[in-house]
Amino acid sequence: MTPEETQAYFTRSDGSYAFARWGRPIAPVVFGVEDETLSTVKGSLEAVTALAGNGMAETDPELGVNMMVFFVRSWEELLGVPDLDRLIPDFAGLIGRLQEVDANQYRIFRFDDDAAIRACFVFLRMDEALSDLPAETLALSQAVQSILLWSDTAFTDTSPLAVVGEGQTILRPEIADLVRAAYDPVMPAAADDPAHALRLAARITRPS
């Protein structure tokens, strides 16, 4: 992966560079799924956090839970979830905007004083497109998109996943390498200078 390709993953549609990784282990809770799917989601999170070296926890000492994943059939369902409007500013307005653009997924990040990721809210509206995906594919895709603050255009044209062998879904090798590099202990937890991408690219090595 070239420095330019690396930089593109964290360059937003407005041209700004914005990178952040988690500054704490992920303590997730998942709503709206059966136990089998719950295990799949948590298994994907465990795999991605292990790749990053960040890890998972039963609880966050400050927040209790720092990652919430909601599976819904319609955006209106979220308006009935207690206290979400207290956690997310202008929540009703957000739901209206998601309805207007017919979105099927949305992620919101919160940050600590060092600009590292402190919490993440993942909302998935199970329309036909998402419902047709295998649970493992959907869960792994959401896990990798939640492990870093990616650009809003990072995966618009290309999925972070690849299918190998007999239909097995994995992270694309270059994305896995990028996650590892992003969590290198010598790298900062957050950055807004594109030169950060040069340091990331220098740490992405793959055997020839």
N, C-alpha and C positions, 0 to 999 in steps of 0.2 A: 504494500500500500504506500503510495507516494505521499509526501507532505501535503500536497494539494488535495488529494482524496481524503486524507485524514481531517484536514481543516474543514472540508465540506460537511462532514458529519456533525459539526458543531457551529456552523455558520447559519444563522437564522434567515428567514425570508427577507427581513429588513436589512440584511448585510452585517449585523452585529455577530460577534463571536461570543458564545456563552457555553461554558463547560462546568459541570458539577458532578461529583460522585457522592455516594452516601458517606456520612461521617460517623455512622453507627450501624450496628447490626440491624437487619430488617426483622420487625416483629409484626407479621401480617394477620389479618382476619379477612375472611371471604364470605360474602353474603349472596344468597340466591341460587345456590347450587346444591346438588345432592352430595352425599359423602364421597362417592367415587370420583366425581369431578373435583371436589375439594382436595382430595389426595393428589390428583394430577396437578392442580395449580400449585400446591405447596411443594410437590416434588420438583417442578420446574424452577420454582424460586430457589430451592435448595441447591439445584445444579448450577444455576447462574451465580448465586452468591458464593458458592464454593469456587467457581472459576475465577471470580473477582478476588477471592480471599477475604471477603467482607463478613460472611457468615449470617446466620439467622439467630433469633432469640425468641423465647416464649413471650417476654414482655420487654417493653422499653422502659427504663427506670424513670424517665421524665413524662412520657406520654401514655404509657401502657401499651398502646398499639400505635405503630407509626406508618402502617400501610393498610389501606382499606380497598378491597376489590369488590365491586358491585356488579352482579349480573342481573339485568332487567329485561323485560319485554318491551317496555315503553319508557321514555324519559319521565313521564308523569309519575311513575312509581317512586322515583327518588324524592319527589316533593313530600311524600308521606314518611320519609325516614327521619326519626327524631334527631334534632340537633345538627343535622347537616348544614342547615342554613346559618348556624352559628360558627361552624368550622370553615365555611367557604363564603366569602363575601359575595353579595348579589347572586345568591344561588338560584333564585327564581329566574333572574335575567339570563344566567348561564343556560338553564334548561330551555328557555325560550330560544336562545341562539342555536343550541344543538338541534332543536326541532326544526328550526328554520332552514338549516343547511342539510337536514336529514342525515346527521352524523350517526355512526354506530359505535364510536369509541372516543374517549377523552381522558386525558391524564392531567392532574394538577399536582405540582410539587410545592413543598414548603421548605424553607432553608433556615439554617442556624446562623449564629453571629459570624461564623467563618465562611458563610455562603455555601457550605456543604449541604447536601440533601438531608433534611430533617424528617420529612414525612411525604407520603405520596397517596393520592386518591386516584383510583382507576375505575372508570365507569364504562361498562360494555352493554350496549343495547343489542340483544340477540336477534338481529334481523336475519333475512335469508342468507346473506353472505357469510356472517359469522356462524350461523347455525350449521352451515354446510361444512365448516372446518372441523377436522378431528380435534377432540379436546386437547390432546397433547400438543398439537400445532398451535392452537389458540393460546394455551397456557405458556408455552415456551416463548412465543412472540411477545406476549405481555410482560413476561419476566425480563427479557432482554431490553425491552423499551422502557422499563422502569428502573433499571440498574444504573443508568446514567441520564443526565439531562442532555438528550440529543437535540439536534436541530429539528424544527417543526417540519422540515422537508427531507429529513435524513432517509426515510424509508418510503417516500412517495412512489418512487419508480421501481425500487428493488427491495425485496423482502430481506430481513436479516437472517432468514432461515434457508436451508437447502434440503432437498430430499435425496437420500443416498440408499444404495442397496435395494432391499425389498420394501421400499416405501418408508424407511426410517427418516424422521425429521430431526435435523441437527442445526446448530448455529453454523452459519457460514464461517469457515476457518478464519478469514480476515476479520470478521466481527468479534469472534472469540479472542483473537490476538489483541484487538483494540481494547476490549474490556480488560484484559489482563494488564495491558500497558497503562490504562487509565488508573488502575488501582495499585500501581507500583508505589511503594511507600515513599519514595523520594519525590514523587509528583505531587503538586498541590491539589487540595480537595476541590478547588474551584479556580476558574481563570476566565478572563475576558479579553486577553491579548492573543491574537492569532499565532504569535510565536510559540505559544503552548503546543500547537499542533506539530511543530517541528520536533519538539521534545518527545511527544507521543510517537511520532513516526520513527524516531531513532530507536525506540524501545520495542518496535514490532519487528520481530525476526522470525522467519520461517525457514525450515531446512529446505535446501535445494533438492 
